[in-house]
Amino acid sequence: MTENELFERFISLELEALATKENVKELVDEAKTVGHDKAEIALIKASAKIHVAGVFEEKTEAARALEAKYKELTGYDSDESQY
C-alpha cells in the first residue's frame, strides 16, 4: 500500500465517520420531535453502544463493584451513614 492509497482510505473513513455523526444527530432530533427527552435518548444510545460492543456483562459487573464500594465507604445502607 502506498502513502497515497493510505491517505485516500483515511479520507474515505473520515467521510463515513462524518456522515455517521450527521445521521446520529438527525436520529436524535427525530426522537426529540416524537417526544423522547434528552436523558432517555442518551440512555437508549448508550444501551445500543453496549449491545453492539457486547460488553453488557462487564459494564454490569463494574457498576455493581462501584455501588458496593460506594456503600462501603459512605455507609449508605447502614443506620449510621458516614456522610
PyMOL Python script that loads the backbone (N, CA, C, O; Angstrom):
from pymol import cmd

cmd.read_pdbstr("""\
ATOM      1  N   MET A   1       0.852  -1.171   0.000  1.00  0.00           N
ATOM      2  CA  MET A   1       0.000   0.000   0.000  1.00  0.00           C
ATOM      3  C   MET A   1       0.901   1.240   0.000  1.00  0.00           C
ATOM      4  O   MET A   1       1.843   1.346   0.786  1.00  0.00           O
ATOM      5  N   THR A   2       0.594   2.147  -0.879  1.00  0.00           N
ATOM      6  CA  THR A   2       1.379   3.381  -0.959  1.00  0.00           C
ATOM      7  C   THR A   2       0.838   4.402   0.042  1.00  0.00           C
ATOM      8  O   THR A   2      -0.250   4.237   0.595  1.00  0.00           O
ATOM      9  N   GLU A   3       1.612   5.450   0.261  1.00  0.00           N
ATOM     10  CA  GLU A   3       1.149   6.534   1.139  1.00  0.00           C
ATOM     11  C   GLU A   3      -0.110   7.173   0.589  1.00  0.00           C
ATOM     12  O   GLU A   3      -1.018   7.507   1.349  1.00  0.00           O
ATOM     13  N   ASN A   4      -0.175   7.346  -0.712  1.00  0.00           N
ATOM     14  CA  ASN A   4      -1.364   7.944  -1.322  1.00  0.00           C
ATOM     15  C   ASN A   4      -2.591   7.052  -1.151  1.00  0.00           C
ATOM     16  O   ASN A   4      -3.688   7.550  -0.900  1.00  0.00           O
ATOM     17  N   GLU A   5      -2.413   5.737  -1.286  1.00  0.00           N
ATOM     18  CA  GLU A   5      -3.541   4.818  -1.079  1.00  0.00           C
ATOM     19  C   GLU A   5      -4.017   4.877   0.377  1.00  0.00           C
ATOM     20  O   GLU A   5      -5.217   4.880   0.652  1.00  0.00           O
ATOM     21  N   LEU A   6      -3.062   4.923   1.290  1.00  0.00           N
ATOM     22  CA  LEU A   6      -3.399   5.030   2.711  1.00  0.00           C
ATOM     23  C   LEU A   6      -4.147   6.329   2.979  1.00  0.00           C
ATOM     24  O   LEU A   6      -5.153   6.338   3.688  1.00  0.00           O
ATOM     25  N   PHE A   7      -3.659   7.413   2.416  1.00  0.00           N
ATOM     26  CA  PHE A   7      -4.287   8.723   2.551  1.00  0.00           C
ATOM     27  C   PHE A   7      -5.724   8.680   2.028  1.00  0.00           C
ATOM     28  O   PHE A   7      -6.640   9.165   2.691  1.00  0.00           O
ATOM     29  N   GLU A   8      -5.920   8.107   0.854  1.00  0.00           N
ATOM     30  CA  GLU A   8      -7.249   8.010   0.257  1.00  0.00           C
ATOM     31  C   GLU A   8      -8.189   7.183   1.129  1.00  0.00           C
ATOM     32  O   GLU A   8      -9.363   7.524   1.266  1.00  0.00           O
ATOM     33  N   ARG A   9      -7.692   6.115   1.712  1.00  0.00           N
ATOM     34  CA  ARG A   9      -8.533   5.280   2.580  1.00  0.00           C
ATOM     35  C   ARG A   9      -8.917   6.032   3.846  1.00  0.00           C
ATOM     36  O   ARG A   9     -10.051   5.936   4.315  1.00  0.00           O
ATOM     37  N   PHE A  10      -7.955   6.788   4.404  1.00  0.00           N
ATOM     38  CA  PHE A  10      -8.277   7.600   5.582  1.00  0.00           C
ATOM     39  C   PHE A  10      -9.331   8.648   5.247  1.00  0.00           C
ATOM     40  O   PHE A  10     -10.239   8.895   6.039  1.00  0.00           O
ATOM     41  N   ILE A  11      -9.212   9.256   4.090  1.00  0.00           N
ATOM     42  CA  ILE A  11     -10.215  10.240   3.661  1.00  0.00           C
ATOM     43  C   ILE A  11     -11.586   9.576   3.588  1.00  0.00           C
ATOM     44  O   ILE A  11     -12.571  10.126   4.080  1.00  0.00           O
ATOM     45  N   SER A  12     -11.650   8.415   2.987  1.00  0.00           N
ATOM     46  CA  SER A  12     -12.914   7.698   2.866  1.00  0.00           C
ATOM     47  C   SER A  12     -13.512   7.389   4.238  1.00  0.00           C
ATOM     48  O   SER A  12     -14.708   7.585   4.455  1.00  0.00           O
ATOM     49  N   LEU A  13     -12.688   6.911   5.154  1.00  0.00           N
ATOM     50  CA  LEU A  13     -13.172   6.588   6.502  1.00  0.00           C
ATOM     51  C   LEU A  13     -13.622   7.833   7.257  1.00  0.00           C
ATOM     52  O   LEU A  13     -14.622   7.797   7.975  1.00  0.00           O
ATOM     53  N   GLU A  14     -12.895   8.930   7.099  1.00  0.00           N
ATOM     54  CA  GLU A  14     -13.290  10.176   7.763  1.00  0.00           C
ATOM     55  C   GLU A  14     -14.614  10.689   7.218  1.00  0.00           C
ATOM     56  O   GLU A  14     -15.443  11.191   7.977  1.00  0.00           O
ATOM     57  N   LEU A  15     -14.821  10.570   5.913  1.00  0.00           N
ATOM     58  CA  LEU A  15     -16.092  10.976   5.324  1.00  0.00           C
ATOM     59  C   LEU A  15     -17.235  10.107   5.838  1.00  0.00           C
ATOM     60  O   LEU A  15     -18.326  10.609   6.105  1.00  0.00           O
ATOM     61  N   GLU A  16     -16.989   8.804   5.977  1.00  0.00           N
ATOM     62  CA  GLU A  16     -18.002   7.906   6.533  1.00  0.00           C
ATOM     63  C   GLU A  16     -18.311   8.283   7.984  1.00  0.00           C
ATOM     64  O   GLU A  16     -19.470   8.275   8.399  1.00  0.00           O
ATOM     65  N   ALA A  17     -17.268   8.613   8.750  1.00  0.00           N
ATOM     66  CA  ALA A  17     -17.467   8.996  10.153  1.00  0.00           C
ATOM     67  C   ALA A  17     -18.299  10.273  10.255  1.00  0.00           C
ATOM     68  O   ALA A  17     -19.185  10.371  11.104  1.00  0.00           O
ATOM     69  N   LEU A  18     -18.018  11.245   9.395  1.00  0.00           N
ATOM     70  CA  LEU A  18     -18.803  12.483   9.393  1.00  0.00           C
ATOM     71  C   LEU A  18     -20.263  12.207   9.038  1.00  0.00           C
ATOM     72  O   LEU A  18     -21.175  12.767   9.646  1.00  0.00           O
ATOM     73  N   ALA A  19     -20.470  11.348   8.058  1.00  0.00           N
ATOM     74  CA  ALA A  19     -21.828  11.007   7.650  1.00  0.00           C
ATOM     75  C   ALA A  19     -22.559  10.289   8.783  1.00  0.00           C
ATOM     76  O   ALA A  19     -23.741  10.537   9.019  1.00  0.00           O
ATOM     77  N   THR A  20     -21.862   9.408   9.475  1.00  0.00           N
ATOM     78  CA  THR A  20     -22.469   8.693  10.594  1.00  0.00           C
ATOM     79  C   THR A  20     -22.836   9.659  11.710  1.00  0.00           C
ATOM     80  O   THR A  20     -23.923   9.555  12.279  1.00  0.00           O
ATOM     81  N   LYS A  21     -21.953  10.594  12.033  1.00  0.00           N
ATOM     82  CA  LYS A  21     -22.257  11.587  13.070  1.00  0.00           C
ATOM     83  C   LYS A  21     -23.495  12.394  12.699  1.00  0.00           C
ATOM     84  O   LYS A  21     -24.338  12.676  13.551  1.00  0.00           O
ATOM     85  N   GLU A  22     -23.600  12.759  11.443  1.00  0.00           N
ATOM     86  CA  GLU A  22     -24.759  13.523  10.982  1.00  0.00           C
ATOM     87  C   GLU A  22     -26.030  12.679  11.084  1.00  0.00           C
ATOM     88  O   GLU A  22     -27.085  13.185  11.466  1.00  0.00           O
ATOM     89  N   ASN A  23     -25.928  11.395  10.743  1.00  0.00           N
ATOM     90  CA  ASN A  23     -27.084  10.501  10.854  1.00  0.00           C
ATOM     91  C   ASN A  23     -27.524  10.347  12.305  1.00  0.00           C
ATOM     92  O   ASN A  23     -28.722  10.312  12.587  1.00  0.00           O
ATOM     93  N   VAL A  24     -26.575  10.254  13.221  1.00  0.00           N
ATOM     94  CA  VAL A  24     -26.896  10.139  14.643  1.00  0.00           C
ATOM     95  C   VAL A  24     -27.592  11.413  15.111  1.00  0.00           C
ATOM     96  O   VAL A  24     -28.594  11.351  15.825  1.00  0.00           O
ATOM     97  N   LYS A  25     -27.064  12.561  14.711  1.00  0.00           N
ATOM     98  CA  LYS A  25     -27.675  13.840  15.088  1.00  0.00           C
ATOM     99  C   LYS A  25     -29.113  13.921  14.574  1.00  0.00           C
ATOM    100  O   LYS A  25     -30.011  14.350  15.299  1.00  0.00           O
ATOM    101  N   GLU A  26     -29.328  13.514  13.336  1.00  0.00           N
ATOM    102  CA  GLU A  26     -30.671  13.535  12.761  1.00  0.00           C
ATOM    103  C   GLU A  26     -31.610  12.588  13.514  1.00  0.00           C
ATOM    104  O   GLU A  26     -32.778  12.913  13.730  1.00  0.00           O
ATOM    105  N   LEU A  27     -31.105  11.423  13.911  1.00  0.00           N
ATOM    106  CA  LEU A  27     -31.919  10.470  14.657  1.00  0.00           C
ATOM    107  C   LEU A  27     -32.294  11.031  16.022  1.00  0.00           C
ATOM    108  O   LEU A  27     -33.434  10.878  16.462  1.00  0.00           O
ATOM    109  N   VAL A  28     -31.354  11.676  16.692  1.00  0.00           N
ATOM    110  CA  VAL A  28     -31.635  12.301  17.985  1.00  0.00           C
ATOM    111  C   VAL A  28     -32.698  13.392  17.815  1.00  0.00           C
ATOM    112  O   VAL A  28     -33.646  13.472  18.596  1.00  0.00           O
ATOM    113  N   ASP A  29     -32.530  14.214  16.805  1.00  0.00           N
ATOM    114  CA  ASP A  29     -33.515  15.271  16.549  1.00  0.00           C
ATOM    115  C   ASP A  29     -34.900  14.683  16.274  1.00  0.00           C
ATOM    116  O   ASP A  29     -35.903  15.199  16.769  1.00  0.00           O
ATOM    117  N   GLU A  30     -34.957  13.617  15.496  1.00  0.00           N
ATOM    118  CA  GLU A  30     -36.232  12.964  15.191  1.00  0.00           C
ATOM    119  C   GLU A  30     -36.857  12.396  16.463  1.00  0.00           C
ATOM    120  O   GLU A  30     -38.063  12.525  16.674  1.00  0.00           O
ATOM    121  N   ALA A  31     -36.046  11.770  17.307  1.00  0.00           N
ATOM    122  CA  ALA A  31     -36.551  11.201  18.554  1.00  0.00           C
ATOM    123  C   ALA A  31     -37.123  12.293  19.457  1.00  0.00           C
ATOM    124  O   ALA A  31     -38.135  12.083  20.126  1.00  0.00           O
ATOM    125  N   LYS A  32     -36.472  13.457  19.475  1.00  0.00           N
ATOM    126  CA  LYS A  32     -36.981  14.580  20.274  1.00  0.00           C
ATOM    127  C   LYS A  32     -38.336  15.044  19.759  1.00  0.00           C
ATOM    128  O   LYS A  32     -39.218  15.381  20.549  1.00  0.00           O
ATOM    129  N   THR A  33     -38.508  15.064  18.439  1.00  0.00           N
ATOM    130  CA  THR A  33     -39.765  15.555  17.873  1.00  0.00           C
ATOM    131  C   THR A  33     -40.940  14.635  18.169  1.00  0.00           C
ATOM    132  O   THR A  33     -42.092  15.069  18.154  1.00  0.00           O
ATOM    133  N   VAL A  34     -40.649  13.344  18.442  1.00  0.00           N
ATOM    134  CA  VAL A  34     -41.750  12.426  18.754  1.00  0.00           C
ATOM    135  C   VAL A  34     -41.936  12.242  20.256  1.00  0.00           C
ATOM    136  O   VAL A  34     -42.707  11.388  20.694  1.00  0.00           O
ATOM    137  N   GLY A  35     -41.207  13.068  21.060  1.00  0.00           N
ATOM    138  CA  GLY A  35     -41.487  13.099  22.485  1.00  0.00           C
ATOM    139  C   GLY A  35     -40.469  12.481  23.423  1.00  0.00           C
ATOM    140  O   GLY A  35     -40.665  12.513  24.638  1.00  0.00           O
ATOM    141  N   HIS A  36     -39.394  11.923  22.902  1.00  0.00           N
ATOM    142  CA  HIS A  36     -38.369  11.376  23.789  1.00  0.00           C
ATOM    143  C   HIS A  36     -37.528  12.531  24.345  1.00  0.00           C
ATOM    144  O   HIS A  36     -37.153  13.443  23.608  1.00  0.00           O
ATOM    145  N   ASP A  37     -37.237  12.485  25.644  1.00  0.00           N
ATOM    146  CA  ASP A  37     -36.406  13.550  26.198  1.00  0.00           C
ATOM    147  C   ASP A  37     -34.925  13.201  26.063  1.00  0.00           C
ATOM    148  O   ASP A  37     -34.553  12.065  25.770  1.00  0.00           O
ATOM    149  N   LYS A  38     -34.106  14.207  26.284  1.00  0.00           N
ATOM    150  CA  LYS A  38     -32.661  14.101  26.073  1.00  0.00           C
ATOM    151  C   LYS A  38     -32.036  12.965  26.895  1.00  0.00           C
ATOM    152  O   LYS A  38     -31.213  12.207  26.382  1.00  0.00           O
ATOM    153  N   ALA A  39     -32.427  12.851  28.163  1.00  0.00           N
ATOM    154  CA  ALA A  39     -31.862  11.810  29.033  1.00  0.00           C
ATOM    155  C   ALA A  39     -32.249  10.415  28.548  1.00  0.00           C
ATOM    156  O   ALA A  39     -31.427   9.498  28.557  1.00  0.00           O
ATOM    157  N   GLU A  40     -33.492  10.260  28.128  1.00  0.00           N
ATOM    158  CA  GLU A  40     -33.963   8.965  27.635  1.00  0.00           C
ATOM    159  C   GLU A  40     -33.215   8.575  26.359  1.00  0.00           C
ATOM    160  O   GLU A  40     -32.813   7.422  26.198  1.00  0.00           O
ATOM    161  N   ILE A  41     -33.034   9.520  25.474  1.00  0.00           N
ATOM    162  CA  ILE A  41     -32.314   9.263  24.229  1.00  0.00           C
ATOM    163  C   ILE A  41     -30.874   8.852  24.540  1.00  0.00           C
ATOM    164  O   ILE A  41     -30.347   7.922  23.930  1.00  0.00           O
ATOM    165  N   ALA A  42     -30.245   9.540  25.481  1.00  0.00           N
ATOM    166  CA  ALA A  42     -28.866   9.211  25.852  1.00  0.00           C
ATOM    167  C   ALA A  42     -28.762   7.795  26.401  1.00  0.00           C
ATOM    168  O   ALA A  42     -27.814   7.073  26.091  1.00  0.00           O
ATOM    169  N   LEU A  43     -29.738   7.394  27.219  1.00  0.00           N
ATOM    170  CA  LEU A  43     -29.730   6.027  27.761  1.00  0.00           C
ATOM    171  C   LEU A  43     -29.920   4.983  26.658  1.00  0.00           C
ATOM    172  O   LEU A  43     -29.256   3.946  26.657  1.00  0.00           O
ATOM    173  N   ILE A  44     -30.811   5.258  25.740  1.00  0.00           N
ATOM    174  CA  ILE A  44     -31.044   4.325  24.637  1.00  0.00           C
ATOM    175  C   ILE A  44     -29.800   4.216  23.766  1.00  0.00           C
ATOM    176  O   ILE A  44     -29.412   3.120  23.360  1.00  0.00           O
ATOM    177  N   LYS A  45     -29.181   5.351  23.482  1.00  0.00           N
ATOM    178  CA  LYS A  45     -27.963   5.358  22.669  1.00  0.00           C
ATOM    179  C   LYS A  45     -26.849   4.586  23.370  1.00  0.00           C
ATOM    180  O   LYS A  45     -26.155   3.793  22.733  1.00  0.00           O
ATOM    181  N   ALA A  46     -26.668   4.806  24.669  1.00  0.00           N
ATOM    182  CA  ALA A  46     -25.638   4.091  25.429  1.00  0.00           C
ATOM    183  C   ALA A  46     -25.938   2.595  25.462  1.00  0.00           C
ATOM    184  O   ALA A  46     -25.022   1.776  25.373  1.00  0.00           O
ATOM    185  N   SER A  47     -27.211   2.236  25.588  1.00  0.00           N
ATOM    186  CA  SER A  47     -27.596   0.822  25.581  1.00  0.00           C
ATOM    187  C   SER A  47     -27.248   0.169  24.247  1.00  0.00           C
ATOM    188  O   SER A  47     -26.751  -0.956  24.212  1.00  0.00           O
ATOM    189  N   ALA A  48     -27.508   0.871  23.162  1.00  0.00           N
ATOM    190  CA  ALA A  48     -27.185   0.347  21.834  1.00  0.00           C
ATOM    191  C   ALA A  48     -25.674   0.156  21.681  1.00  0.00           C
ATOM    192  O   ALA A  48     -25.217  -0.837  21.114  1.00  0.00           O
ATOM    193  N   LYS A  49     -24.913   1.113  22.191  1.00  0.00           N
ATOM    194  CA  LYS A  49     -23.453   1.033  22.104  1.00  0.00           C
ATOM    195  C   LYS A  49     -22.926  -0.173  22.882  1.00  0.00           C
ATOM    196  O   LYS A  49     -22.047  -0.887  22.400  1.00  0.00           O
ATOM    197  N   ILE A  50     -23.460  -0.399  24.081  1.00  0.00           N
ATOM    198  CA  ILE A  50     -23.060  -1.543  24.890  1.00  0.00           C
ATOM    199  C   ILE A  50     -23.454  -2.850  24.192  1.00  0.00           C
ATOM    200  O   ILE A  50     -22.697  -3.821  24.202  1.00  0.00           O
ATOM    201  N   HIS A  51     -24.637  -2.860  23.593  1.00  0.00           N
ATOM    202  CA  HIS A  51     -25.106  -4.050  22.885  1.00  0.00           C
ATOM    203  C   HIS A  51     -24.177  -4.400  21.725  1.00  0.00           C
ATOM    204  O   HIS A  51     -23.764  -5.551  21.577  1.00  0.00           O
ATOM    205  N   VAL A  52     -23.855  -3.411  20.913  1.00  0.00           N
ATOM    206  CA  VAL A  52     -23.002  -3.640  19.747  1.00  0.00           C
ATOM    207  C   VAL A  52     -21.607  -4.105  20.164  1.00  0.00           C
ATOM    208  O   VAL A  52     -21.024  -4.983  19.528  1.00  0.00           O
ATOM    209  N   ALA A  53     -21.079  -3.515  21.232  1.00  0.00           N
ATOM    210  CA  ALA A  53     -19.741  -3.879  21.698  1.00  0.00           C
ATOM    211  C   ALA A  53     -19.735  -5.216  22.446  1.00  0.00           C
ATOM    212  O   ALA A  53     -18.677  -5.810  22.651  1.00  0.00           O
ATOM    213  N   GLY A  54     -20.920  -5.686  22.854  1.00  0.00           N
ATOM    214  CA  GLY A  54     -21.014  -6.954  23.567  1.00  0.00           C
ATOM    215  C   GLY A  54     -20.383  -6.916  24.947  1.00  0.00           C
ATOM    216  O   GLY A  54     -19.775  -7.890  25.389  1.00  0.00           O
ATOM    217  N   VAL A  55     -20.534  -5.773  25.630  1.00  0.00           N
ATOM    218  CA  VAL A  55     -19.881  -5.610  26.934  1.00  0.00           C
ATOM    219  C   VAL A  55     -20.867  -5.402  28.084  1.00  0.00           C
ATOM    220  O   VAL A  55     -20.493  -4.874  29.132  1.00  0.00           O
ATOM    221  N   PHE A  56     -22.122  -5.812  27.895  1.00  0.00           N
ATOM    222  CA  PHE A  56     -23.121  -5.595  28.934  1.00  0.00           C
ATOM    223  C   PHE A  56     -22.713  -6.233  30.253  1.00  0.00           C
ATOM    224  O   PHE A  56     -22.794  -5.598  31.304  1.00  0.00           O
ATOM    225  N   GLU A  57     -22.279  -7.476  30.203  1.00  0.00           N
ATOM    226  CA  GLU A  57     -21.914  -8.184  31.437  1.00  0.00           C
ATOM    227  C   GLU A  57     -20.776  -7.465  32.152  1.00  0.00           C
ATOM    228  O   GLU A  57     -20.813  -7.310  33.372  1.00  0.00           O
ATOM    229  N   GLU A  58     -19.781  -7.033  31.415  1.00  0.00           N
ATOM    230  CA  GLU A  58     -18.638  -6.342  32.013  1.00  0.00           C
ATOM    231  C   GLU A  58     -19.056  -5.016  32.637  1.00  0.00           C
ATOM    232  O   GLU A  58     -18.627  -4.679  33.740  1.00  0.00           O
ATOM    233  N   LYS A  59     -19.890  -4.269  31.931  1.00  0.00           N
ATOM    234  CA  LYS A  59     -20.362  -2.979  32.448  1.00  0.00           C
ATOM    235  C   LYS A  59     -21.208  -3.179  33.702  1.00  0.00           C
ATOM    236  O   LYS A  59     -21.102  -2.418  34.664  1.00  0.00           O
ATOM    237  N   THR A  60     -22.050  -4.216  33.679  1.00  0.00           N
ATOM    238  CA  THR A  60     -22.903  -4.505  34.831  1.00  0.00           C
ATOM    239  C   THR A  60     -22.053  -4.867  36.039  1.00  0.00           C
ATOM    240  O   THR A  60     -22.298  -4.387  37.146  1.00  0.00           O
ATOM    241  N   GLU A  61     -21.053  -5.717  35.825  1.00  0.00           N
ATOM    242  CA  GLU A  61     -20.164  -6.119  36.913  1.00  0.00           C
ATOM    243  C   GLU A  61     -19.417  -4.912  37.484  1.00  0.00           C
ATOM    244  O   GLU A  61     -19.284  -4.783  38.701  1.00  0.00           O
ATOM    245  N   ALA A  62     -18.937  -4.041  36.619  1.00  0.00           N
ATOM    246  CA  ALA A  62     -18.218  -2.844  37.066  1.00  0.00           C
ATOM    247  C   ALA A  62     -19.140  -1.911  37.851  1.00  0.00           C
ATOM    248  O   ALA A  62     -18.725  -1.323  38.849  1.00  0.00           O
ATOM    249  N   ALA A  63     -20.384  -1.775  37.402  1.00  0.00           N
ATOM    250  CA  ALA A  63     -21.340  -0.914  38.108  1.00  0.00           C
ATOM    251  C   ALA A  63     -21.663  -1.477  39.485  1.00  0.00           C
ATOM    252  O   ALA A  63     -21.786  -0.726  40.453  1.00  0.00           O
ATOM    253  N   ARG A  64     -21.798  -2.783  39.574  1.00  0.00           N
ATOM    254  CA  ARG A  64     -22.064  -3.414  40.876  1.00  0.00           C
ATOM    255  C   ARG A  64     -20.887  -3.229  41.823  1.00  0.00           C
ATOM    256  O   ARG A  64     -21.080  -2.955  43.008  1.00  0.00           O
ATOM    257  N   ALA A  65     -19.682  -3.375  41.315  1.00  0.00           N
ATOM    258  CA  ALA A  65     -18.491  -3.186  42.145  1.00  0.00           C
ATOM    259  C   ALA A  65     -18.410  -1.745  42.639  1.00  0.00           C
ATOM    260  O   ALA A  65     -18.072  -1.502  43.797  1.00  0.00           O
ATOM    261  N   LEU A  66     -18.719  -0.791  41.763  1.00  0.00           N
ATOM    262  CA  LEU A  66     -18.712   0.619  42.153  1.00  0.00           C
ATOM    263  C   LEU A  66     -19.762   0.884  43.221  1.00  0.00           C
ATOM    264  O   LEU A  66     -19.489   1.577  44.201  1.00  0.00           O
ATOM    265  N   GLU A  67     -20.964   0.338  43.040  1.00  0.00           N
ATOM    266  CA  GLU A  67     -22.039   0.521  44.019  1.00  0.00           C
ATOM    267  C   GLU A  67     -21.632  -0.048  45.379  1.00  0.00           C
ATOM    268  O   GLU A  67     -21.838   0.593  46.409  1.00  0.00           O
ATOM    269  N   ALA A  68     -21.059  -1.243  45.379  1.00  0.00           N
ATOM    270  CA  ALA A  68     -20.644  -1.871  46.638  1.00  0.00           C
ATOM    271  C   ALA A  68     -19.571  -1.041  47.343  1.00  0.00           C
ATOM    272  O   ALA A  68     -19.619  -0.865  48.560  1.00  0.00           O
ATOM    273  N   LYS A  69     -18.610  -0.537  46.581  1.00  0.00           N
ATOM    274  CA  LYS A  69     -17.534   0.259  47.172  1.00  0.00           C
ATOM    275  C   LYS A  69     -18.092   1.570  47.719  1.00  0.00           C
ATOM    276  O   LYS A  69     -17.698   2.002  48.802  1.00  0.00           O
ATOM    277  N   TYR A  70     -18.999   2.203  46.991  1.00  0.00           N
ATOM    278  CA  TYR A  70     -19.613   3.444  47.451  1.00  0.00           C
ATOM    279  C   TYR A  70     -20.338   3.222  48.770  1.00  0.00           C
ATOM    280  O   TYR A  70     -20.178   3.992  49.716  1.00  0.00           O
ATOM    281  N   LYS A  71     -21.141   2.157  48.822  1.00  0.00           N
ATOM    282  CA  LYS A  71     -21.885   1.864  50.043  1.00  0.00           C
ATOM    283  C   LYS A  71     -20.946   1.566  51.203  1.00  0.00           C
ATOM    284  O   LYS A  71     -21.198   1.978  52.335  1.00  0.00           O
ATOM    285  N   GLU A  72     -19.877   0.857  50.923  1.00  0.00           N
ATOM    286  CA  GLU A  72     -18.892   0.548  51.961  1.00  0.00           C
ATOM    287  C   GLU A  72     -18.242   1.821  52.501  1.00  0.00           C
ATOM    288  O   GLU A  72     -18.090   1.978  53.713  1.00  0.00           O
ATOM    289  N   LEU A  73     -17.866   2.711  51.619  1.00  0.00           N
ATOM    290  CA  LEU A  73     -17.160   3.930  52.018  1.00  0.00           C
ATOM    291  C   LEU A  73     -18.063   4.948  52.695  1.00  0.00           C
ATOM    292  O   LEU A  73     -17.618   5.680  53.579  1.00  0.00           O
ATOM    293  N   THR A  74     -19.317   5.001  52.293  1.00  0.00           N
ATOM    294  CA  THR A  74     -20.207   6.035  52.823  1.00  0.00           C
ATOM    295  C   THR A  74     -21.180   5.528  53.877  1.00  0.00           C
ATOM    296  O   THR A  74     -21.827   6.326  54.555  1.00  0.00           O
ATOM    297  N   GLY A  75     -21.290   4.223  54.024  1.00  0.00           N
ATOM    298  CA  GLY A  75     -22.278   3.675  54.935  1.00  0.00           C
ATOM    299  C   GLY A  75     -23.681   3.904  54.419  1.00  0.00           C
ATOM    300  O   GLY A  75     -24.612   4.012  55.218  1.00  0.00           O
ATOM    301  N   TYR A  76     -23.862   3.979  53.143  1.00  0.00           N
ATOM    302  CA  TYR A  76     -25.128   4.332  52.504  1.00  0.00           C
ATOM    303  C   TYR A  76     -26.320   3.530  53.030  1.00  0.00           C
ATOM    304  O   TYR A  76     -27.368   4.108  53.319  1.00  0.00           O
ATOM    305  N   ASP A  77     -26.177   2.228  53.157  1.00  0.00           N
ATOM    306  CA  ASP A  77     -27.297   1.389  53.581  1.00  0.00           C
ATOM    307  C   ASP A  77     -27.392   1.177  55.086  1.00  0.00           C
ATOM    308  O   ASP A  77     -28.322   0.529  55.566  1.00  0.00           O
ATOM    309  N   SER A  78     -26.440   1.718  55.827  1.00  0.00           N
ATOM    310  CA  SER A  78     -26.444   1.476  57.259  1.00  0.00           C
ATOM    311  C   SER A  78     -27.233   2.567  57.984  1.00  0.00           C
ATOM    312  O   SER A  78     -27.554   3.605  57.406  1.00  0.00           O
ATOM    313  N   ASP A  79     -27.536   2.316  59.242  1.00  0.00           N
ATOM    314  CA  ASP A  79     -28.243   3.301  60.057  1.00  0.00           C
ATOM    315  C   ASP A  79     -27.373   4.504  60.404  1.00  0.00           C
ATOM    316  O   ASP A  79     -27.876   5.586  60.709  1.00  0.00           O
ATOM    317  N   GLU A  80     -26.070   4.297  60.353  1.00  0.00           N
ATOM    318  CA  GLU A  80     -25.130   5.360  60.707  1.00  0.00           C
ATOM    319  C   GLU A  80     -24.304   5.762  59.497  1.00  0.00           C
ATOM    320  O   GLU A  80     -23.133   5.396  59.392  1.00  0.00           O
ATOM    321  N   SER A  81     -24.897   6.500  58.599  1.00  0.00           N
ATOM    322  CA  SER A  81     -24.211   6.974  57.396  1.00  0.00           C
ATOM    323  C   SER A  81     -23.039   7.868  57.806  1.00  0.00           C
ATOM    324  O   SER A  81     -23.170   8.699  58.705  1.00  0.00           O
ATOM    325  N   GLN A  82     -21.903   7.692  57.146  1.00  0.00           N
ATOM    326  CA  GLN A  82     -20.711   8.462  57.480  1.00  0.00           C
ATOM    327  C   GLN A  82     -20.758   9.875  56.887  1.00  0.00           C
ATOM    328  O   GLN A  82     -20.025  10.759  57.331  1.00  0.00           O
ATOM    329  N   TYR A  83     -21.607  10.086  55.899  1.00  0.00           N
ATOM    330  CA  TYR A  83     -21.636  11.408  55.245  1.00  0.00           C
ATOM    331  C   TYR A  83     -23.039  11.905  55.119  1.00  0.00           C
ATOM    332  O   TYR A  83     -23.262  12.997  54.596  1.00  0.00           O
TER     333      TYR A  83
END
""", "prot")
cmd.dss("prot")
cmd.show_as("cartoon", "prot")
cmd.util.cbc("prot")
cmd.orient("prot")
